[in-house]
C-alpha cells in the first residue's frame, strides 16, 4: 500500500492533547476508506502536524481527515521508508 506524509500548518500553536484527540477521530474513521494512520509528530509552538499514513491515494488520506475532524492537510507527499 502506498505511504504518505501529510503536513498541517495551523495559525498559532497546537497541543499534543488536541492532536491526540484528532488522531483518535482519524482511527475511528479510517476503515471506511482503506486507510491506516500510523504515526504523527507535532511542533506545538509552530502549529505544525505531520502524519504518516498508508492509503490507496492521497485523496483517501485527506478524506479521512475531512470526515473525522475537518483539519485537512496543506500538503501530502508520497514517501518511501528507508533504513
N, C-alpha and C positions, 0 to 999 in steps of 0.2 A: 504494500500500500504506500502511496506517496507520502512524504513527510514535509511539513511546512512549519515555518517560524513566522508568527504574526507579531506585529508591533502596534501598540496602542499608545498614543500620546494624549494625555488629559491636560486640561487647563488647570494648573495648580498641582498640589501634592495628592498622593493617594496612600492609603494604609494597606498593610498586608492583610488585615482583617477584612477590609472591603473586597480585596481581590480574591481572598479565600471564599467569600460568600458568592461572588460571581462565578468562580471556578466550580463550586458545587452545583450551581444552576446549569453550567455547561455540561457537567457529568450527567445530570438528570435528563438533559435534552439530547445529547449526542447520539444515542442509539437509534433514534428515528431517522438519522441521516447517514449512518455508516461511518461515523466519525469517532475518533478516540483522542481526547485531550490528555496528554501525557504529563507535562510539567509546565510550570510557569516561573518567571523571575520578575522581580519588581524593583524599580528605583523609586522609592517613596517620595523623595524630595523633588525629583524631576517629573513625577507623574507619568512614568513610563512603565508599561507592562509588556512582557514578552511571553508568548505561549508557543509551546511545541505540540504539534498535533498531527496525527495520522488521519488523512481524509482522502476521499476519491478525487477531490479537486479543491482549489482554494475557495470557491464559492460555497461548497458544502460546509467548510470550516466556518466561514463568516455567517452562514445561515444559522448555525448553532448559536453563535454569539448573539445574533439579532433576536432570535426567538427566546433565548434564555434570559437576557438582561438588557439588550439593546445597545451594548457597547461594542460596535463593530470595529475591526482593525483598520488602522490607517494604511498599513502596508502588509502584504503577505508574500513571503519568499519561499520558493521551493528549495529545500535543502537536502543534503546527504550527510549521514553521520560518518564521522571519521574516528579513528582511534587515537 
